[in-house]
Amino acid sequence: MGKIRTIIDFSIILKELHGLATPQEKQLLEQWIAEDPSHLDFFMKVQTQYWQTEKTTFNEESLNRALQQISEKTYLKKKSSTPRKWSIGIALAVACCIVGVIIFGVFDHRAETLVETVNTPILPGSTKAILITGEQKVIDLSKEDHLVLKTGNTQVQNTGKSLVYSDSDEEKNQITEYHTLRTPRGGEYFLELSDGTKVWLNSESELRYPVHFESDKREVELLGEAYFEVAHNRFAPFFVSTQHQHLQVLGTSFNIHSRPGNGAIVTTLVKGQVELWSQVNHAEKIKLHPDEQCIYYQDLQKMEVASVDVYPFVAWKDGRFVFRGQTLGEIMETLSYWYDFEPVFANETLRSMTFTGNLKRYDQVTDILNKIQKTNEVKFEIKEKQIIIK
C-alpha cells in the first residue's frame, strides 16, 4: 500500500490539551505528529502558548466557540509557484460565560489553496425523512414535527428529529400494519420501535417494520445503512433482512451497510452476538462476536469474517466521519451520500490515494475538503452539485 495521508481536525488538539481526547483521537493525533516534523512543531507551539495562558472550565460549548473563532480568524492565501510561510490563527475558547481566550501560533508550511467554489454551495445533511404508513400515506417528518398518530394500541410520535413508537398497556388484538421510514441523500433519522429497539438510519436508506411486533418474532427489512441497539427479549428473536442477507439476534448493537450497487453487505458487531446467512445458502450460518465484521460479497456469494476496530464503522451516528487508510474514491463516495453531490475525478489515479482522518459530519463540505487539500496531494473544485477532484 502507498503512503497514507492523515487529515487532522483541530478540535482533536483542543481535546488532547484538556485530557478529553478518546483513544481513537489520541492515536490519530500521534500518527499525524509522527508524519512530519512541522506537525510536531505546530503542536508544541499550540501547547506552549496554551499553558502560558490563563485557563478556566472547558466544555463542549467552549470548544464550539473556539472552532467558530478559528474559522473567523484563520485565512489561507492562494497557492503560488514558490512555497512561502503563512500564519494560522489558532483560537481557543476556554472561559466560562462571556470570557474567551484566543491563542495565536505560527506554523511554517507550504502555502495552501482554499477549495474553489462555483455557483450553488453544497450543504451538509440534516435530520429529515419521510414516513410511509400502511395506507400508503406519505408524511414529511421534517415538516410534521409535532405529529402524533394512533394505530391500534400503538402511538407514534414525531419530534422532527426522532420517531418513537410506544405500545399502550391495554391488551388489544390488532392487524399487523407496516410502516416505512425513508431518508433521502443528505438525511438521517432516529427511530425507536415499539419494543424499545433503537435505530439510527443513515442517508439514502430505508427501513420497513411493523407498527407492533408479534409476541414470538421481531423482523424488519433494511435497504441502505443503519445502526441498531436491539432491546433484549429472549422469547422474541430480532431479524434484519436485506436484499441478499439475513441476520438474527436476541439483543445487541451492530451496524449494517447494504447500499444497492456496492457489491457487498458489511455487518459490524459492537456488542452481543448475531448470526448471519445469505438468501442463497440458508445452511451456511456465521456467528459474529464483538469487534468482528462480516462482509458478504454478492457476486461471489461468499461471506468473510475479520476482527476490526468498530469505531470507524459506527462513528457516523455520533456525528463523525472516521477514515482509516481509506482510498479517496471511498471517501468521496461516503461524503456524497451525506452532502448530496456527484464526485468527478479528473485523473482516475487519484481514486487510489489513501487518507486517515477523524472529521465532523456536520461541518461544511468545504471545511472537509480543505482539510484533505492541506496534504497538498489533491485539489478540489465545486461546480453546482459536482465536486471535481484534480
Secondary structure, DSSP 8 states (H G I E B T S, - for coil): ---EEEE--HHHHHHHHTT---HHHHHHHHHHHHH-HHHHHHHHHHHHHHHTS------HHHHHHHHHHHHHH-------SS----EE--EE---STT--EE--EE---------EEESS-----EE--EEE-TT--EEETTT-TT-EEEETTEEEEE-SSEEEEEE-SS-------EEEEEE-TTEEEEEE-TTS-EEEE-SSEEEEEESS--SS-EEEEEEEEEEEE----TTS-EEEE-SSEEEEESS-EEEEEE-TTSSEEEEEEEES-EEEEESS-SS--EEE-TTEEEEEETTTTEEEEEE--SHHHHGGGGTEEEEEEEEHHHHHHHHHHHHT-EEEESSGGGGG-EEEEEEETTS-HHHHHHHHHTTSS--EEEETTEEEE-
